[in-house]
Amino acid sequence: MRRIALFLGTNLAVLVVLGVVMNLLEPWLVRQGINVNNAAILIMALLFGMGGAFVSLLLSKRMALSSTGARVITQPSSQVERWLVDTVARQAKEAGIGMPDVAIYDAPEPNAFATGASRNNSLVAVSTGLLRAMQPNEVEAVLAHEVSHVANGDMITMTLLQGVLNTFVLLLSRVLGQIIDRAVFRSDRGYGPGYFISVIVLQLVLGVLASMIVMAFSRWREFRADAGGARLSGRGNMIAALERLKQAHQPSHLPESVEAFGIRGRVGQGLKRLLMSHPPMDERIRALAEGSR
């Protein structure tokens, strides 16, 4: 629950900060005699909602390297590092993407992630725990899973989805805030105290709903990456890798900003599942075995 609360808090904090900035700008524009209608609010919501998402995308590689302490392999210093680079290079060529940067980060649990601004400007990183716990064919499958994330354009799609939802939350909360302020608090212009209170509450509620949508897409995206990994490395190897990951009991140490792109992530049951970035391993293994995803 702590990690769920942290995830929600991070996303909602961004929306609230953006919302406060917009709240400060809108009354100022009104005082300047500028008519702030819904079209103007939409433009502002697009600027803050989509703009913030794309800034995060452009900085994703730098942020991931900084937050995990990952080291990019520029000159392989061991046989393992040379094998990692050669394997990713081969898979990237088969997947039709540019060569990603390959990195290793120090963490006890077996995990890996991919991030980057485009299919030709990406990063694939593996943990030291994964290299210790897995056989070469299983590591190859994990790398293929991450390369498939890049080839599927998942980082771009997630950014677009998050940006659209941020825009929706910022816009709808303000439109409804004006309606509530005028109907309940009898404000003539719709920018009284009721407006500001309503906007903050609505952003929190709508932000949770938006997070559920993003996580639903993230879970579906994992099935696609598993299928892509099976094509690049072999179905048996991909299933073996997932079986090995299923046995791992260490909690994920990936930062929230890149956890959705890891091979492992948070899972849960019931209502908690609505906020999980990854489906359960059993479902992923069954989908591969049945070829249903």
Buried (B, 14 or more C-beta within 10 A) or exposed (E): EEBBEEBBEEBBEBBBEBBBEBBEBBBEEBEEEEEBEEEBBBEBBBBBBBBBBBEBBBEBBEBBBEBBEBBEBEEBEEEBBEBBBEBBBBBBEBBEBEBBBBBBBEBBBBBBBBBBBBBEBBBBBBBBBBBEBBEEBBBBBBBBBBBBBBBBBBBBEBBBBBBBBBBBBBBBBBBBBBEBBBEEBEBEEBBBEBBBBBBBBBBBEBBBEBBBBBBBBBBEBBBBBBBBBBBBBBBEBBBBBBEBBBEBEBEBBBBBBBBBBBBBBBBBEEEEBBBBBBBBBEBBBEBBEEEEB
